[in-house]
């Protein structure tokens, strides 16, 4: 499997510990934020750059015109939050919870998600370049109408994920759980699957398999 080329976030050394002070048009840069919480609010025009988050909670937050560059999230929570049409560049999510969050129409450039719980995540209509999901629960993922280049899923849970109207050529599903995935038949050509996944797909398409010699 060819892995996406992802550059690590460019963070300053010895980031000072700061306080998460969110407001409309807030520009938060070159700081380390730990053990803080914000929920059930709407913010417009927030920009994070060169920030490291650890155990920070953003539950039911609606970020409008949201931009992130060179950011690391570790043990952070984004439950049922909205980041529609947000821009992400060189961002890392490690051990984060993103259940039910909405990234529809977002732009991802050089992102990695590792050991995250992101069931019911929406990436509908998003644009992804050099993105990697590893050991992440993406059950019920909405990945419809996504435009992607250089993308990988490794040891992920993709049960009942929606890939309708998304091109799947050269996308490797063979090392993931894919039971119940929805595809567009005209966009399946060239996708990579395991022998068992091929059998499951054939059965889902109503094909009768004759295993007699």
N, C-alpha and C positions, 0 to 999 in steps of 0.2 A: 504494500500500500504506500503510495506517495503521500507524504505529509505536507500540509500547507507550510509555506515559508512565513514564519511569524517572528517578528522582531520584538524582543522584550520591551515593556514600557520603559521609557527613559525618565528615571527618577533621580533627583538630586540625592547625594549621600547625606546621611544623618538628618533626615527630615525632622523639623521641630514638631512637637505634639501640639495640636490646635483644638479648637472648638468648632463644631458644625453649626455655622450661623447661616441658615438658608433664607433667602428672600428672592423676589423677582430680580432678574438680571445679575444675580450673584456670580462673582468670578472667584473661585476657590483654587489656589495654586500653591504647589510646593509645601505641602503640609501632611502630617500623619494624623489620622483621626481614629480614635478607638473608643469602644463601649459607649456609643451614643445612639439616640433614638429619635426618629421623626416619623409621624404617621398622619394619614387622613388630611392631607393638605394639597393645594395646587400651587405649583411654581412655574414661572415663565422665564425663559432665557437664561437658565442656570448653565454654567460652564465649569467643569472640573478639569484641571490640567496638572499633571505631575503630583497626583495625590494617592496616598496609600490608606485604604480603609480596612479596619480590623474590628469585627464584631459590631458593626453599625447596622441599624435597622431602618429600612425605608418601606414600611408597610402601607399599602393603599395610598401611595403618593402618585400624583399626576404631574409629570414633568413635561411641559410644553416647550418646544424649541430648545431641547436639551442637547448638550454637546460634551463629550468626554474625550480626552486625549492623554495617553500615558498614565493610566490609572490601574491600580491593583485593588480588587475586592477579595478579602479573605474572611470566611465565616460571617458573611453579611446576609441580610434577609431583604428580599423584595417580594412580599406577598401581595398579589392582586394589584400591582402597581402598573402605571401606564407611562410608557416612554415612546409614544407613537412618533414616527419619522425622526427619531433622535439620530445623532451622528456619533459613532464610536470608532476611535482609532488607537491601536495598540492598547487594548484593555484586556485584563485577565480577571476571570472569576474562578476562585478556588474555594471549594467546600461551601458554596453559597446556596441559599434557598430562593428560588424564583417562581414558585408555584403560582399559576394563574396570571402571571404578568403579561403585558401586551407590548410587544416591540414591533407592531405592524408598521410596514413602510420604513423601518429604520435602515441605516447604512452602517454595515460592519466592515471594518478594514483591519486585518491582523488582530483577531480575537481568539482567546482560548477559554474553554469552559472545562474544568476538571473536577470530578467528584461532586457535581452539583445535583440538587433536586429541582428539576424544572418541568414537572408535569403540568399539563394544560397551558404551556407557554405558547404564545402566538408570535410567529414571525411572518405572517401573511404579507405578501407583497414586498418583503425586505430585499435588500441588495447586499450580498455577502461576498467578500474577497479575502481569501486566506483566513479561513475560520476552522477551528478544530474543537470538536466535542469529544471528551474522553471520560469514560465511566460516569456518565450522567444520565439521570432518569428523565427522559423526554416523552414519557407516556402521554398520549392524547395531544402531542405537538401539532400545531397548525403551521405547516410549511408550504402552504398553497401559494402558487403564483410567485415563487421566489426566484430571483435572478442571482445565480451564484457562479463563482470561479474559484477553484482551489478550496475544496471543502472536505472534511473527513469526520466520520463517526467511528469511534472505537470503543467497544465494550459498553455500548449505550442501550438503554431500554427505550425502544421506539414503538411499543405496543399501541395499536390503534392511532398511529400518527397519520396526519393528512398531508400527502404529497401531491394532491391534485393540481393539474396545470403547472407542474414544475418539471423541467427537463432533468432526466436522471442519467444521461449518458456519462459513463466513467465514474459514477458515484458508487462507492463500495459499501454495501450493506452486510457483507458476509461475516463480520465479526460483531454483529449486534442482534438483539432480540427484535424481530420485526412482525410478530403475529398481529394480524388485523390491519396492516397498513393499507391506506387507500392511494391508488396511483391513477394517472391518466394513461390509458392503454397506448395512445399514440406517442407517448413520451418515455416509454419503458426501454426503448432500444439502446443497448450499450451499457445498461447498469450492471453492476457486479454483485452476484449473490452466491450463496453456498448451495450445494446440491439439495439439502433439505429445504432451503428457501425456494429453490426452483420447483420442487415438488409441491410445496404449499401454494405457490403462485399458480401452478397448473391446475390444481384442484379448485382454487378460488375462481379460476376462469372457466370452470366446468369441463375441463379436459378429462377424458377417461384414459387412465394409464394401464396398459396391458403389460404386466410383468412376467407373462408366461414366456418360456424360451422358444 
